[in-house]
């Protein structure tokens, strides 16, 4: 768990607010299966394959997979600088991601992306720490980290979580 007490508080506030303004249908599904922010951060460790949804210039939805890392209460993910999803996010930074483990866990997030390591301009203040984490996970030489990949942080405005058996998920 990499989250500070403040980050956990912000995440819990987001989870509670998101569920409270959701439809009655979604609340009936999640209901007693909602989990606390601290539990979520214990479950979402390492790399999680996310379904990332972006939108084309014509307003057509596109979905693709990305390696997601849940760090400091937010999703972080990368792609090739020349990928279609990178072009979509540069023009339209709104995005949605879903992470699912069968019927055991569903994490659904809507928000706006921040580019962490732009090709031109200043990187995010915490980019050196994040880059060290990614290099530790993938290896120092996995990519040309300056030119090949672009990383994003999804700033969520809505997030909900469904967990069928929290104790089992935390034990994994």
Residue frames as a rotation matrix with the C-alpha (Angstrom) as fourth column:
UNK 1
0.585 0.811 0.000 0.00
0.811 -0.585 0.000 0.00
0.000 0.000 -1.000 0.00
UNK 2
-0.491 -0.809 0.324 1.52
0.835 -0.543 -0.092 3.30
0.250 0.226 0.941 -1.13
UNK 3
0.150 0.686 0.712 -1.32
0.395 -0.701 0.593 5.60
0.906 0.192 -0.377 -0.11
UNK 4
-0.913 -0.353 0.206 -1.04
0.004 -0.514 -0.858 8.24
0.409 -0.782 0.470 2.59
UNK 5
-0.593 0.726 -0.349 -3.82
0.636 0.156 -0.755 8.77
-0.494 -0.670 -0.554 5.12
UNK 6
-0.327 0.451 -0.830 -4.96
-0.390 -0.865 -0.316 11.82
-0.861 0.220 0.459 3.12
UNK 7
-0.725 0.028 -0.688 -5.02
-0.669 0.205 0.714 9.84
0.161 0.978 -0.129 -0.15
UNK 8
-0.857 0.445 -0.262 -7.07
0.473 0.879 -0.055 7.10
0.206 -0.171 -0.964 1.51
UNK 9
-0.420 0.715 -0.559 -9.50
0.343 -0.445 -0.827 9.72
-0.840 -0.540 -0.059 2.86
UNK 10
-0.426 0.218 -0.878 -9.86
-0.732 -0.654 0.193 11.30
-0.532 0.725 0.437 -0.61
UNK 11
-0.865 0.074 -0.497 -10.42
-0.300 0.718 0.629 7.89
0.403 0.692 -0.599 -2.19
UNK 12
-0.733 0.626 -0.266 -13.04
0.658 0.556 -0.508 6.92
-0.170 -0.547 -0.820 0.40
UNK 13
-0.345 0.592 -0.728 -14.83
-0.100 -0.795 -0.599 10.24
-0.933 -0.134 0.333 -0.10
UNK 14
-0.588 0.068 -0.806 -14.86
-0.804 -0.158 0.573 9.62
-0.088 0.985 0.147 -3.87
UNK 15
-0.915 0.232 -0.329 -16.16
0.141 0.950 0.278 6.05
0.377 0.208 -0.903 -3.48
UNK 16
-0.570 0.726 -0.386 -18.93
0.609 0.058 -0.791 7.15
-0.552 -0.686 -0.475 -1.10
UNK 17
-0.303 0.438 -0.846 -19.97
-0.401 -0.864 -0.304 10.14
-0.864 0.247 0.438 -3.23
UNK 18
-0.773 -0.044 -0.633 -19.92
-0.626 0.215 0.750 8.12
0.103 0.976 -0.193 -6.45
UNK 19
-0.849 0.470 -0.241 -22.13
0.472 0.880 0.055 5.38
0.238 -0.067 -0.969 -5.06
UNK 20
-0.466 0.703 -0.537 -24.54
0.448 -0.336 -0.828 7.86
-0.762 -0.627 -0.158 -3.47
UNK 21
-0.127 0.420 -0.898 -25.16
-0.616 -0.743 -0.261 9.59
-0.777 0.521 0.354 -6.82
UNK 22
-0.972 -0.190 -0.136 -25.41
-0.228 0.649 0.726 6.35
-0.049 0.737 -0.674 -8.81
UNK 23
-0.248 0.923 -0.293 -28.64
-0.669 0.055 0.742 4.86
0.701 0.380 0.604 -10.08
UNK 24
0.241 0.424 0.873 -30.76
-0.923 0.379 0.070 2.74
-0.301 -0.822 0.483 -7.80
UNK 25
0.938 0.068 -0.340 -29.99
-0.221 0.873 -0.436 -0.21
0.267 0.484 0.834 -10.09
UNK 26
0.097 -0.983 -0.158 -26.23
-0.093 0.150 -0.984 0.12
0.991 0.110 -0.077 -9.55
UNK 27
-0.343 -0.194 0.919 -26.66
-0.883 -0.266 -0.386 0.72
0.319 -0.944 -0.080 -5.81
UNK 28
0.656 0.640 0.399 -28.73
-0.731 0.671 0.125 -2.48
-0.188 -0.374 0.908 -5.60
UNK 29
0.786 -0.445 -0.430 -25.89
0.075 0.758 -0.648 -4.44
0.614 0.477 0.629 -7.24
UNK 30
-0.229 -0.953 0.196 -23.01
-0.080 -0.182 -0.980 -2.90
0.970 -0.240 -0.034 -5.31
UNK 31
0.635 0.692 0.342 -24.84
-0.350 -0.137 0.927 -2.29
0.689 -0.708 0.155 -2.03
UNK 32
0.881 -0.231 0.412 -23.34
-0.333 0.314 0.889 -4.62
-0.335 -0.921 0.200 0.57
UNK 33
0.661 -0.654 0.367 -20.53
0.738 0.654 -0.166 -5.53
-0.132 0.381 0.915 -1.82
UNK 34
0.735 -0.434 0.521 -18.93
-0.161 -0.858 -0.488 -2.08
0.659 0.274 -0.701 -1.69
UNK 35
0.415 -0.665 -0.621 -15.52
0.884 0.455 0.104 -2.01
0.214 -0.592 0.777 -0.07
UNK 36
0.825 -0.176 -0.537 -13.47
0.175 -0.824 0.539 0.58
-0.537 -0.539 -0.649 1.79
UNK 37
0.811 -0.550 -0.197 -10.63
-0.516 -0.515 -0.685 2.53
0.275 0.657 -0.702 0.21
UNK 38
0.001 -0.867 0.498 -8.02
-0.947 0.159 0.279 0.84
-0.321 -0.471 -0.821 2.38
UNK 39
0.217 0.144 0.965 -9.27
-0.017 0.989 -0.144 -2.61
-0.976 0.015 0.217 1.36
UNK 40
0.980 0.189 0.065 -9.19
0.069 -0.015 -0.997 -1.60
-0.188 0.982 -0.028 -2.30
UNK 41
0.518 -0.848 -0.117 -5.56
-0.820 -0.452 -0.351 -0.51
0.244 0.278 -0.929 -2.07
UNK 42
-0.142 -0.528 0.838 -4.66
-0.674 0.671 0.309 -3.87
-0.725 -0.521 -0.451 -0.51
UNK 43
0.449 0.422 0.787 -6.29
0.250 0.787 -0.565 -5.68
-0.858 0.450 0.248 -3.44
UNK 44
0.985 -0.018 0.174 -5.07
0.162 -0.278 -0.947 -3.55
0.065 0.960 -0.271 -6.36
UNK 45
0.393 -0.918 -0.051 -1.36
-0.351 -0.201 0.914 -4.27
-0.850 -0.342 -0.402 -6.19
UNK 46
-0.472 -0.666 0.578 1.07
0.342 0.466 0.816 -4.79
-0.813 0.583 0.008 -9.03
UNK 47
-0.913 0.104 -0.394 -0.13
-0.398 -0.438 0.806 -4.62
-0.088 0.893 0.441 -12.61
UNK 48
-0.221 0.920 0.324 -3.84
0.211 0.370 -0.905 -4.82
-0.952 -0.132 -0.276 -13.40
UNK 49
-0.874 -0.036 0.485 -4.98
0.485 -0.026 0.874 -5.21
-0.019 0.999 0.040 -16.99
UNK 50
-0.394 0.715 -0.577 -7.45
0.016 -0.623 -0.782 -2.39
-0.919 -0.318 0.234 -17.60
UNK 51
-0.077 0.463 0.883 -10.05
0.997 0.020 0.077 -1.89
0.018 0.886 -0.463 -20.30
UNK 52
-0.604 -0.229 -0.764 -9.49
0.290 -0.955 0.057 1.74
-0.743 -0.187 0.643 -21.32
UNK 53
0.234 0.754 0.614 -12.21
0.950 -0.042 -0.311 3.63
-0.208 0.655 -0.726 -23.14
UNK 54
-0.670 -0.399 -0.626 -11.39
0.196 -0.908 0.369 6.69
-0.716 0.125 0.687 -25.25
UNK 55
0.502 0.863 0.065 -13.29
0.389 -0.158 -0.908 8.59
-0.773 0.480 -0.415 -27.94
UNK 56
-0.326 -0.573 0.752 -12.30
0.929 -0.048 0.367 9.34
-0.174 0.818 0.548 -31.55
UNK 57
-0.945 -0.065 -0.319 -12.60
0.009 -0.985 0.173 12.75
-0.326 0.160 0.932 -33.19
UNK 58
-0.640 0.757 -0.133 -15.91
-0.235 -0.028 0.972 11.56
0.732 0.653 0.196 -34.69
UNK 59
-0.187 0.557 0.809 -17.22
-0.979 -0.178 -0.104 10.75
0.086 -0.811 0.579 -31.23
UNK 60
0.531 0.325 -0.783 -16.91
-0.373 0.919 0.130 6.99
0.761 0.223 0.609 -31.73
UNK 61
0.678 -0.273 0.683 -15.97
-0.666 0.165 0.727 4.96
-0.311 -0.948 -0.070 -28.64
UNK 62
0.268 -0.660 -0.702 -12.81
-0.379 0.598 -0.707 2.88
0.886 0.455 -0.090 -28.63
UNK 63
0.820 -0.047 0.571 -11.71
-0.534 0.297 0.792 0.35
-0.207 -0.954 0.218 -26.05
UNK 64
0.354 -0.771 -0.529 -8.31
-0.227 0.478 -0.849 -1.21
0.907 0.421 -0.006 -25.60
UNK 65
0.840 -0.109 -0.532 -6.20
0.508 0.505 0.698 -2.84
0.193 -0.856 0.479 -22.94
UNK 66
0.266 -0.806 0.529 -3.46
-0.409 -0.591 -0.695 -1.17
0.873 -0.031 -0.487 -20.91
UNK 67
-0.217 -0.429 -0.877 -1.27
0.737 0.517 -0.435 -2.12
0.640 -0.741 0.204 -17.98
UNK 68
0.451 0.440 0.776 -2.75
-0.179 -0.807 0.562 -0.30
0.874 -0.393 -0.286 -15.01
UNK 69
-0.511 -0.582 -0.633 -1.11
0.633 0.243 -0.735 0.42
0.582 -0.776 0.244 -11.69
UNK 70
0.626 0.756 0.192 -3.19
0.340 -0.486 0.805 1.70
0.702 -0.439 -0.561 -8.78
UNK 71
-0.361 -0.854 -0.375 -0.85
0.854 -0.141 -0.501 4.09
0.375 -0.501 0.780 -6.98
UNK 72
-0.969 -0.061 -0.240 -1.74
0.183 -0.827 -0.531 6.79
-0.166 -0.558 0.813 -4.45
UNK 73
-0.323 0.944 -0.072 -5.45
0.227 0.003 -0.974 6.14
-0.919 -0.331 -0.215 -4.95
UNK 74
0.409 0.426 -0.807 -5.45
-0.662 -0.470 -0.584 6.66
-0.628 0.773 0.090 -8.73
UNK 75
0.718 -0.134 0.683 -4.95
0.479 0.808 -0.345 4.57
-0.506 0.574 0.644 -11.85
UNK 76
0.118 -0.749 -0.652 -1.68
-0.684 -0.537 0.493 5.06
-0.720 0.388 -0.576 -13.77
UNK 77
0.525 0.055 0.849 -1.14
0.444 0.834 -0.328 3.55
-0.726 0.550 0.413 -17.20
UNK 78
-0.228 -0.688 -0.689 1.03
-0.430 -0.564 0.705 3.93
-0.874 0.457 -0.168 -20.27
UNK 79
0.726 0.343 0.595 1.06
0.386 0.514 -0.767 3.34
-0.569 0.786 0.241 -23.98
UNK 80
-0.274 -0.797 0.538 3.23
0.930 -0.077 0.360 4.00
-0.245 0.599 0.762 -27.02
UNK 81
-0.509 0.029 -0.860 3.46
0.070 -0.995 -0.075 7.68
-0.858 -0.099 0.504 -27.88
UNK 82
-0.860 0.118 -0.496 2.22
-0.509 -0.269 0.818 6.92
-0.037 0.956 0.291 -31.41
UNK 83
-0.807 0.586 0.077 -0.76
0.573 0.808 -0.137 4.78
-0.142 -0.067 -0.988 -30.34
UNK 84
-0.365 0.777 0.513 -4.27
0.352 -0.396 0.848 5.77
0.862 0.490 -0.129 -31.36
UNK 85
0.499 0.591 -0.634 -5.30
0.798 -0.027 0.602 5.96
0.339 -0.806 -0.485 -27.70
UNK 86
-0.323 -0.678 -0.660 -2.47
0.809 -0.559 0.179 8.46
-0.490 -0.476 0.730 -27.07
UNK 87
-0.899 0.067 0.433 -3.83
0.258 -0.718 0.647 10.67
0.354 0.693 0.628 -29.88
UNK 88
0.073 0.997 -0.028 -7.37
0.514 -0.013 0.858 10.34
0.855 -0.077 -0.513 -28.50
UNK 89
0.405 0.081 -0.911 -6.29
0.913 -0.093 0.398 11.29
-0.053 -0.992 -0.111 -24.97
UNK 90
-0.705 -0.686 -0.179 -4.20
0.657 -0.727 0.201 14.24
-0.268 0.024 0.963 -26.21
UNK 91
-0.788 0.451 0.419 -7.27
0.034 -0.648 0.761 15.70
0.614 0.614 0.495 -27.94
UNK 92
0.274 0.928 0.253 -9.95
-0.521 -0.078 0.850 14.50
0.809 -0.364 0.462 -25.50
UNK 93
-0.646 -0.756 0.104 -8.55
-0.478 0.294 -0.828 13.69
0.595 -0.585 -0.551 -22.05
UNK 94
0.116 0.726 0.678 -11.78
-0.968 0.234 -0.085 12.22
-0.220 -0.647 0.730 -20.64
UNK 95
-0.486 -0.314 -0.815 -11.44
-0.513 0.858 -0.025 8.47
0.708 0.405 -0.578 -20.15
UNK 96
0.567 0.588 0.577 -13.02
-0.824 0.412 0.389 5.50
-0.009 -0.696 0.718 -18.43
UNK 97
-0.546 -0.692 -0.472 -11.32
-0.634 0.710 -0.307 2.36
0.547 0.131 -0.826 -17.18
UNK 98
0.688 0.682 0.248 -12.66
-0.704 0.543 0.458 -0.94
0.178 -0.489 0.854 -15.94
UNK 99
-0.612 -0.779 -0.137 -10.81
-0.681 0.607 -0.409 -3.63
0.402 -0.157 -0.902 -14.05
UNK 100
0.513 0.832 0.211 -12.58
-0.850 0.458 0.260 -6.93
0.120 -0.313 0.942 -13.49
UNK 101
-0.816 -0.575 0.055 -11.67
-0.576 0.802 -0.156 -10.29
0.045 -0.159 -0.986 -12.00
UNK 102
-0.761 0.590 -0.271 -14.52
0.446 0.778 0.442 -12.48
0.471 0.215 -0.855 -13.11
UNK 103
0.293 0.928 0.229 -17.46
0.259 -0.308 0.915 -12.01
0.920 -0.209 -0.331 -10.78
UNK 104
0.126 -0.335 -0.934 -15.18
0.978 0.197 0.062 -11.43
0.163 -0.921 0.352 -7.77
UNK 105
-0.173 -0.341 -0.924 -14.19
0.529 -0.824 0.205 -7.81
-0.831 -0.453 0.323 -8.37
UNK 106
0.206 0.190 0.960 -15.16
0.916 -0.381 -0.122 -4.88
0.343 0.905 -0.253 -10.54
UNK 107
-0.161 -0.297 -0.941 -13.58
0.546 -0.821 0.166 -1.43
-0.823 -0.487 0.294 -10.35
UNK 108
0.177 0.359 0.917 -15.13
0.963 -0.254 -0.086 1.18
0.202 0.898 -0.391 -12.66
UNK 109
-0.124 -0.394 -0.910 -13.66
0.578 -0.775 0.257 4.67
-0.806 -0.494 0.324 -12.99
UNK 110
0.510 0.236 0.827 -14.46
0.800 -0.482 -0.357 7.79
0.314 0.844 -0.435 -15.03
UNK 111
0.472 -0.364 -0.803 -12.21
0.427 -0.703 0.569 10.83
-0.771 -0.611 -0.176 -15.07
UNK 112
0.962 -0.259 -0.091 -9.69
-0.236 -0.610 -0.756 12.98
0.140 0.749 -0.648 -16.88
UNK 113
0.607 -0.791 -0.079 -6.11
0.794 0.607 0.017 11.99
0.035 -0.073 0.997 -17.65
UNK 114
0.778 -0.573 -0.259 -2.97
-0.477 -0.806 0.352 13.92
-0.410 -0.150 -0.900 -16.87
UNK 115
0.735 -0.640 -0.224 0.13
0.125 0.453 -0.883 13.27
0.666 0.621 0.413 -18.98
UNK 116
0.901 -0.393 -0.183 2.95
0.220 0.052 0.974 12.44
-0.374 -0.918 0.133 -16.59
UNK 117
-0.121 -0.993 -0.012 5.89
0.318 -0.050 0.947 12.59
-0.940 0.111 0.322 -19.02
UNK 118
0.832 0.513 -0.209 5.01
-0.003 -0.374 -0.928 14.83
-0.554 0.773 -0.309 -21.96
UNK 119
0.474 -0.657 0.586 7.24
0.879 0.320 -0.352 14.72
0.044 0.682 0.730 -25.04
UNK 120
-0.394 -0.533 0.749 7.77
0.401 -0.833 -0.382 18.46
0.827 0.150 0.542 -24.63
UNK 121
0.286 0.484 0.827 7.47
-0.499 -0.661 0.560 20.42
0.818 -0.573 0.053 -21.43
UNK 122
-0.536 -0.505 0.676 7.86
-0.811 0.085 -0.579 19.62
0.235 -0.859 -0.456 -17.79
UNK 123
-0.450 0.378 -0.810 6.94
0.222 0.925 0.308 16.19
0.865 -0.041 -0.500 -16.43
UNK 124
0.692 0.718 0.073 4.68
0.005 -0.107 0.994 15.81
0.722 -0.688 -0.077 -13.40
UNK 125
0.268 -0.598 0.755 6.42
-0.891 -0.452 -0.043 16.66
0.367 -0.661 -0.654 -10.13
UNK 126
0.298 -0.109 0.948 6.22
-0.659 0.695 0.287 13.03
-0.691 -0.710 0.136 -8.98
UNK 127
0.837 0.031 -0.547 7.35
-0.495 0.468 -0.732 11.57
0.233 0.883 0.407 -12.33
UNK 128
-0.204 -0.967 -0.149 10.85
-0.779 0.253 -0.574 10.63
0.593 -0.001 -0.805 -11.04
UNK 129
-0.535 0.060 0.843 9.30
-0.689 0.547 -0.476 8.50
-0.489 -0.835 -0.251 -8.26
UNK 130
0.567 0.805 0.173 6.75
-0.493 0.500 -0.712 6.96
-0.660 0.318 0.681 -10.62
UNK 131
0.552 -0.450 -0.701 9.43
-0.700 0.207 -0.684 6.28
0.453 0.868 -0.201 -13.24
UNK 132
-0.566 -0.764 0.310 11.51
-0.805 0.431 -0.409 4.50
0.179 -0.481 -0.859 -10.60
UNK 133
-0.115 0.623 0.773 8.46
-0.530 0.620 -0.578 2.35
-0.840 -0.476 0.259 -9.74
UNK 134
0.823 0.487 -0.292 7.77
-0.482 0.328 -0.812 1.52
-0.299 0.810 0.504 -13.42
UNK 135
0.151 -0.853 -0.500 11.44
-0.795 0.197 -0.574 0.73
0.588 0.484 -0.648 -14.10
UNK 136
-0.616 -0.337 0.712 11.44
-0.746 0.538 -0.392 -1.49
-0.251 -0.773 -0.583 -11.02
UNK 137
0.221 0.813 0.538 8.37
-0.416 0.578 -0.702 -3.29
-0.882 -0.069 0.466 -12.32
UNK 138
0.963 0.259 -0.076 9.25
-0.156 0.305 -0.940 -3.59
-0.221 0.916 0.334 -16.04
UNK 139
0.317 -0.924 0.215 13.05
0.864 0.374 0.335 -3.25
-0.391 0.080 0.917 -15.96
UNK 140
0.008 -0.422 -0.907 15.33
0.075 -0.904 0.421 -0.31
-0.997 -0.072 0.024 -16.70
UNK 141
-0.795 -0.481 -0.370 15.74
-0.332 -0.166 0.929 -1.28
-0.508 0.861 -0.027 -20.34
UNK 142
-0.289 0.764 0.577 12.18
0.596 0.615 -0.515 -2.35
-0.749 0.195 -0.633 -21.15
UNK 143
0.697 0.535 0.477 11.55
0.715 -0.473 -0.515 0.84
-0.050 0.700 -0.712 -23.14
UNK 144
-0.638 -0.629 0.444 13.21
0.594 -0.769 -0.237 4.02
0.490 0.113 0.864 -24.26
UNK 145
-0.174 0.643 -0.746 11.48
0.956 -0.072 -0.285 5.69
-0.237 -0.762 -0.602 -21.32
UNK 146
-0.506 -0.070 -0.859 11.96
0.108 -0.994 0.018 9.22
-0.856 -0.083 0.511 -22.72
UNK 147
-0.730 0.071 -0.680 10.78
-0.632 -0.449 0.632 8.64
-0.261 0.891 0.372 -26.28
UNK 148
-0.891 0.291 -0.347 8.75
0.005 0.772 0.636 5.43
0.453 0.565 -0.690 -26.63
UNK 149
-0.308 0.788 -0.533 6.13
0.860 0.471 0.198 5.56
0.407 -0.397 -0.823 -23.89
UNK 150
-0.554 0.276 0.785 3.73
-0.392 -0.919 0.047 8.09
0.734 -0.282 0.617 -22.47
UNK 151
-0.677 0.296 -0.674 2.25
0.681 0.598 -0.422 7.62
0.278 -0.744 -0.607 -19.02
UNK 152
-0.260 0.731 0.631 -1.02
-0.221 -0.681 0.698 8.95
0.940 0.042 0.339 -17.65
UNK 153
-0.955 0.216 -0.205 -2.70
0.251 0.215 -0.944 9.40
-0.160 -0.953 -0.259 -14.30
UNK 154
-0.327 0.920 0.216 -6.49
0.425 -0.062 0.903 9.17
0.844 0.387 -0.370 -14.32
UNK 155
-0.981 0.122 0.149 -7.98
-0.193 -0.571 -0.798 11.80
-0.012 -0.812 0.583 -12.01
UNK 156
-0.640 0.764 -0.087 -11.33
0.681 0.616 0.396 10.22
0.356 0.194 -0.914 -11.18
UNK 157
-0.738 0.540 0.405 -14.56
-0.618 -0.782 -0.082 12.11
0.272 -0.311 0.910 -10.74
UNK 158
0.470 0.852 0.228 -16.52
-0.882 0.449 0.143 8.86
0.019 -0.268 0.963 -10.30
UNK 159
-0.578 -0.618 -0.532 -15.46
-0.555 0.776 -0.299 5.41
0.598 0.122 -0.792 -9.10
UNK 160
0.448 0.676 0.585 -17.32
-0.893 0.373 0.253 2.43
-0.047 -0.636 0.770 -7.80
UNK 161
-0.669 -0.707 -0.230 -16.17
-0.677 0.707 -0.206 -1.00
0.309 0.018 -0.951 -6.68
UNK 162
0.634 0.773 -0.027 -17.93
-0.725 0.605 0.329 -4.34
0.271 -0.189 0.944 -6.47
UNK 163
-0.585 -0.801 -0.125 -16.33
-0.690 0.573 -0.443 -7.13
0.426 -0.173 -0.888 -4.44
UNK 164
0.327 0.779 -0.535 -18.04
-0.373 0.627 0.684 -10.45
0.868 -0.024 0.495 -3.80
UNK 165
0.863 -0.121 -0.491 -15.64
0.465 0.568 0.678 -11.65
0.197 -0.814 0.547 -1.06
UNK 166
0.740 -0.564 0.365 -13.23
-0.521 -0.825 -0.219 -9.04
0.425 -0.028 -0.905 0.29
UNK 167
0.510 -0.559 0.654 -11.37
-0.581 0.337 0.741 -11.42
-0.635 -0.758 -0.152 2.62
UNK 168
0.577 -0.263 0.774 -10.63
0.544 0.830 -0.123 -13.79
-0.610 0.491 0.622 -0.26
UNK 169
0.825 -0.236 0.514 -9.44
0.355 -0.492 -0.795 -10.93
0.441 0.838 -0.322 -2.49
UNK 170
0.674 -0.592 0.441 -7.12
-0.722 -0.656 0.222 -9.49
0.158 -0.468 -0.869 0.16
UNK 171
0.546 -0.444 0.710 -5.64
-0.256 0.718 0.647 -12.93
-0.798 -0.535 0.278 0.84
UNK 172
0.875 -0.176 0.451 -4.53
0.476 0.478 -0.738 -13.34
-0.086 0.861 0.502 -2.81
